[in-house]
Amino acid sequence: MQTDAEACLWKRLRNKQLERQMAIELDGGQHLGQQAYDGQRTDYLRRHGIAVIRFWDNQVLQETAAVMDSIWAALMQSHVQEGNSP
């Protein structure tokens, strides 16, 4: 089951057909005790060419536009790093 923050974010990302290798991690209070696990997962994803961007749930719910801007900027940065023009 999705959290409110996940539902909020996916509503905005759905059907955009963004073809980038990027993981968007949403962290809530349950993540406070699992930083080591999250770090290992992030390292694994990055080793496999997947960029990782993290937000707190409350950021998504309270600062949605800023979160979307950050995601867009990260996508554009990865696009430029791949050697493509924006």
N, C-alpha and C positions, 0 to 999 in steps of 0.2 A: 504494500500500500504506500502511495506517495505521501510525503509530507506536504503541508500547505505551500512551503517554499518551492519544492520540486514541481508541484502542479502549476504554480505561478510562472516559473521559469519555462517549463515545457510548453505552456500555452503560447508563449512568445516565440519560442524556437521552432515549434512544430511546423512542418511543411516548408521550411526555408531551404531545404536541400543543401545545407552547407556541407561541402565535401572536404572537410579538414579532419586531420587526426587530432582531436582535442577531447579531453575529458574535463567535464565541469563538475567539480566536487562541491556539494552543499553540506556544510557542517552545522550541526545543532549541538545542544547540550550533551548528547550522547557521545560526541567525539572528544570530549575533554579528557577522557581516560584512555584514549586509543591513539595518541599521537604517534607512537612507535609503529603501530600497524599502518596508519595512514601514510607515514613516511616511506615504509617499505613498498606499499602499493604504488605510491607516486614514483619511486625509483624504478620499479618494474615497468610501469607505463612509459616512462621517459626512455628507458633502455630500448623499448620497442617502438620508438618514434612517435609516441603520443604525448602531446603537450598537455599539461595539467594546470588548470586555473581553479582557485578555491574561493569560496564565499561563505560567509555565515548565513544561516537561514534568515536571520533578522535583516541582513543587508538586502536580500532578494525581496523580502516583503515590504521593507520600508524605503528602500532606495533602488527600486526596480530599474528606473531609467539609467542610473549610474552603473548598475551591474551590467545591463545590456550594452552600454557604451564600452565597458571594460572587455566584455566578451568580443565585441566587434573589433576593438583595437587589437586584441590578441590574435584574432583570426586574420586581420590584415597584416600584422607583423609576421605571422607564419607564412602567409602568402608571399610576402616580399622576400623572406628568407629562402623560400623555395626557388627564387629566381624569376618570379612572375611579376608583372607590373600590376599595381592595384586597379 
